[in-house]
Amino acid sequence: MQRKIFFTLFCLIFLFNQNLFSAPCYGPRLPEEKKFIVGLQSHIVFKRYLEDSFGKIRSLQNFILLSWGLKDWFSLDLKGGSGYIKQHPLDKAEVDYAASFAGGYGFRLRLYNQDNKKIILGFQHISVHPKSTNYDGKKNQAILDDWQGSLLFASDFKKITPYLGLKYSRMDYIHKKDGNRKRKMSDLTKTLGLVLGIDLGIEKNTWINLETQFLDTKALAISINYNF
């Protein structure tokens, strides 16, 4: 019980810390203690607005997922793969960065699990490091820095588990040009968002997760997962 209280406080600090910054929530299904969940995921960011005149950013990321159950109610979530970035300033043409390495980490904490109802607190981070590109006759480099804290509410209906939630997120565009590095933050008036998702059971240990995010960003994630 003391460990649960400790982890709850730890997660709440992450969730409401103003320095935390939208990544998929992984859904409400956690691995059992000392068990693993593996998966394949595509995460599409259709639109995320940046501050001031920096316009908006788009991205596609493909990952291999790994969740490890440290406890029945607490999981460590890792991912690795590739992703690209497209950044469109208000007064210039879109800048395209070809796909290269992307990765992420996070955790989920099950706060409640009774009568087929679940409440999940989570934190996720994704970092995308695409290839550099020539733009305006100069070499441009970029990193997508994507953070979120989430609180999900789910209900189990046999092979279907729908869920909805709230999240606090930030997606920053770190731009390097001529050796000058600058972080262009996402629009800070759009940090609160909604999550709507569903787990669709295929077999006993296999399911598909579909998740959409809106208000703070327009994004969609789909994954196929296996529990072993």
N, C-alpha and C positions, 0 to 999 in steps of 0.2 A: 504493500500500500504506500509506503514512504517513497519507493522508487517511482510509482505512478505520479505521485504529487510532484516529485522533483522534475520528471520529464514533462509534466503538464506546464509547470511554471517556465521551464526551459523553452518549450515550444511557443508559449504565449509571448515571451520576450521577443522571439523571432518574428512572430506574426504581426505584432503591433509596433515594432521598432521602426521609426521613420526612415532609417537608412536602408531598409529592405525594399526590395523593388519587386510576360505571363507565361508560365511554363505549364504543361499538362499536369493534372493532379494525380494521375495514376489510377484513380478510381478508389472505391471503398474496400476492395478485397485485399487483405493483408496475408502474407505467408504465415504459417504456424511457426512456433519457436524452432529454430535450427533447420527450417525448411526454406526453399527458394522458389521464386517465381521468375521465369524468363519470358521475354517477349520481343516482338518486332513492332516498331511504332513509326508512323509518319505524323509529323506535326506541321501544319500549314498556318502561317500567320498571314492573313489576307491584308490586314491594315492595322498599323499602330502609329498614332500621331506623336511627333516629337515636339519639343518646346520651340517657341519663337518661330523663326522662318525656316527651320530645318525640315519641314514637310512631314513625310511619313516613311515608314519602313515596312518591307515585306520580307518573308523568309520561308524556306522549306527545309525541314530537317528530318533525317531518317536515322533511327537509333536501334541498337540492341539494348534491351532492358534487363536489369537484374535487381530483384528485391530480395533481401535477406531478412528473415524473421529473427531479430535479436530476442524478442519476447512474442508471445501470442498477440500482444496488443501494441507492439512497436516494431517498425521495419525501417531498414536502411535501403534507400533507393538509389541505384546508379544507372548511368546510361552512357553509351559511346557510339559515335557514328560520323555522319557528315552533314553539312548544311551550307546553303548559300544565303546571301543578303542582297536585297535591292533597295536602295535608299533614294528617295525622290525629293530634292529640295523644292521649295515653292517657286524659285526663280531660275532653276536650271534643269537640264535633262537628268533623267534617272541614271544613277551610278550602279552598275552591276558587278558584283563580286562573285566569281565562280565558286562552286562548292569545294570545301575542304573539311578539316577536322571540326567536330562538334562533340561536346560532352556535357554531362550534368550529374548532379547529386541532390539528395534530399532525404527526408524522412516522413513517416506517417505515424500518428499516434491515435489508436482507437479509444475514444473517451467513453463510449457507451455501446453496448451490444446486448440487446434484450428484446424479446418478442419480435424478432426479425427486423428490428430497427437498429441502425448504426449511426454514430456520429464520429467523424474522422477529422482530426486536426493535422495539417500537413505544411511542409515547407519544401519548395523545389527551386533549383537554379539550373540554368542552361547557359553555356558559353559557346558561341559559334565563331570560328576563326577561318573565314574564307580566304581564297587566294587574293593577292593584291591585283590592282588593275590600273591602267593608265587612263587618266582623266584630266582634261585641260592641259595636256602635255606634261603631266607630272605623275609620279607614282603615288597611288593612294592605297592605304591599308585600313582594314576595319575589323572590329570585334562587336558582336552582338552580346550584350550582357543582360540576361533575362532572369528576374527573381519574382517569387510570389509566396505568400502565405495564404492558406485556404482553410475553410471550415465546411465540411460536407455533411449532408443529411441523406441517408439512404434507407431503402426498404427492400427486403428480399421477397420475391414472388416466384418460387420454384426456380426456374432457369433464368429469370430476368431480375436484375437489380437496378432500378432507376435511382438517380441521385441528383440533387441540386445543392448549390452552395454559394458562399460568398468568398471573395478573395481580395487581397490587397497586393498590387503588383507594380512593377516598374520594368521597362525594357529600354535600355540605353544603347546608343550607337557611339562607340568609341572610334574616332577617326584620326588617322595619322597621315599627314601630308607635309612633305619637305622636312621631316624630322619633328614637326610640331604635332603633339598629341592632345586631342581635346575630347572630352566626354560630352555628348549631346544627349541630354536626358529626355525621356518620354514626357509627354504633356502631364504635368503634375495635377491638373484638374480632372484627370481620368485615371486615377489609381485604384478606385473601387470598381470591382466587376462582379459578374454573375457567371456561374458554371452550371451547365446542364449536361448530364451524361447518363450512360446506361451500360451495364455489363450483360452480355448476351451469352448464355451458356451453350456450348457446342457438345461437349462430352463432360464427364465427371471432373476432369482436371484441366479442361481447355475452355477458354471463353474469348469473346471479342469485346473490346472496350471502345465506345464511341463517346466523344466529349466535345462540346462546343463552348466557347467563351465569348462573352460580349459585354458591352458598356465600356470597359477599359480598353479592350482590343476586339478585333474580329478574328477568331482563330478556330481551328478544328484539328482534333487529334483522333487517330484510329490506330488500334493495336490488336494483335492477337497474342494471347498469353497462355502459358502452361505452368501448372503448379506441380512441383515434385519434391 
